[in-house]
């Protein structure tokens, strides 16, 4: 009996999300890195709650955490990703990093009540985690 070798390419999934609520947070904190003078840093954080228009297995609830970074790095994980799924049950939790100027646009969309839909393309979660290859946010459903 011969067995087929599994492909090294992960299964990719695509899902649309209807955004139902948002929470905006700004943090300020002191940082003292070894060898440097202490600094005060701040970071905005945006959390969105919503539902998949098509469930992922039997899960519909979604939490999306977004935060900016001045310097974006891809890292070594493959496929190359802009974020991660850090939990798949009881709700799917996405964490996405954005360039600062693009994050400010998302923040403005939320403040104007215009951010109502999202679309994600990601690896099928295994062991409660996965990689997000692309994420988009809009005021209307994307096709």
C-alpha positions in Angstrom: 0.0 0.0 0.0 1.5 3.3 -1.0 0.9 6.6 0.8 0.8 10.0 -0.7 3.2 12.5 0.6 1.5 15.6 2.0 2.3 18.9 0.3 4.3 21.4 2.4 1.9 24.1 1.3 -0.7 25.0 4.0 -4.4 25.1 3.2 -5.5 28.7 2.7 -8.9 30.0 3.7 -10.8 33.2 3.1 -13.5 34.8 5.3 -15.6 37.9 5.5 -16.4 39.6 8.8 -19.2 41.9 9.8 -17.8 44.3 12.4 -20.3 44.8 15.3 -18.3 46.9 17.8 -14.9 48.5 18.5 -12.8 49.5 21.4 -10.0 52.2 21.1 -7.2 52.3 23.6 -4.0 54.4 23.9 -1.3 53.3 26.3 1.6 55.3 27.7 4.5 53.7 29.5 8.2 54.2 30.5 10.8 52.1 28.8 14.4 51.6 29.9 16.4 49.4 27.5 19.8 48.3 28.6 22.4 50.8 27.7 19.9 53.6 26.7 18.3 56.4 28.6 14.7 55.8 29.7 12.0 57.0 27.3 8.3 57.5 27.4 6.5 55.5 24.7 2.8 55.3 23.7 0.8 52.9 21.6 -2.7 53.0 20.3 -4.6 49.7 20.1 -7.8 49.0 18.2 -10.0 46.0 19.1 -12.9 45.0 16.8 -15.6 42.4 17.5 -17.6 40.8 14.8 -18.9 37.7 13.2 -17.9 35.6 10.2 -20.4 35.6 7.4 -19.5 31.9 6.9 -18.4 30.0 10.0 -14.8 28.7 10.5 -15.7 25.1 11.4 -18.5 25.9 13.8 -17.1 29.3 15.1 -18.7 32.6 14.1 -17.4 35.1 16.7 -14.3 37.1 15.8 -12.0 39.4 17.7 -9.5 41.5 15.8 -6.7 43.3 17.5 -4.8 45.9 15.5 -1.8 48.0 16.5 0.8 50.1 14.6 4.5 49.7 14.3 7.0 52.2 12.9 9.2 49.5 11.5 7.5 46.6 9.8 9.3 43.2 9.5 8.1 40.1 7.7 9.9 37.5 9.8 10.8 33.9 9.0 7.4 32.2 9.1 6.0 31.0 5.8 3.8 31.9 4.1 4.9 35.5 4.6 2.3 37.1 6.9 1.0 40.4 8.2 -0.6 38.9 11.3 -1.6 35.8 13.1 -4.5 33.8 14.5 -3.7 33.4 18.2 -6.9 31.5 19.1 -9.4 29.5 17.1 -12.0 28.7 19.9 -14.4 29.8 21.4 -13.8 32.8 19.1 -11.2 33.3 16.4 -8.7 36.0 17.5 -6.7 37.8 14.9 -3.7 40.1 15.7 -2.6 42.4 12.9 0.3 44.8 12.8 0.0 47.9 10.6 2.3 50.7 9.4 1.6 53.8 11.5 0.2 56.0 8.8 -2.2 53.2 7.6 -3.3 52.5 11.2 -4.3 56.1 11.5 -6.7 55.6 8.6 -8.3 52.6 10.3 -8.6 54.7 13.5 -10.4 57.4 11.6 -12.7 54.9 9.9 -13.7 53.6 13.4 -14.3 57.1 14.8 -16.5 57.9 11.8 -18.5 54.7 12.2 -17.3 53.7 8.7 -15.4 50.5 9.5 -18.1 47.8 9.2 -16.5 45.0 7.2 -13.3 43.0 7.0 -11.9 40.3 4.8 -9.1 37.9 5.8 -7.0 35.4 3.8 -5.1 33.0 6.2 -3.7 29.6 6.7 -6.1 27.0 8.1 -5.6 27.1 11.9 -3.7 24.2 13.3 -3.3 23.8 17.1 -5.3 27.0 17.6 -3.1 29.2 15.5 -2.5 30.3 11.9 -0.9 33.0 9.7 -2.8 35.9 8.2 -1.5 36.6 4.7 -3.8 39.6 4.0 -6.4 41.6 5.8 -8.6 44.4 4.5 -11.2 46.7 6.2 -13.9 48.6 4.5 -17.2 50.4 4.9 -19.0 47.9 2.7 -18.7 44.2 2.0 -16.0 43.3 -0.5 -16.6 40.8 -3.3 
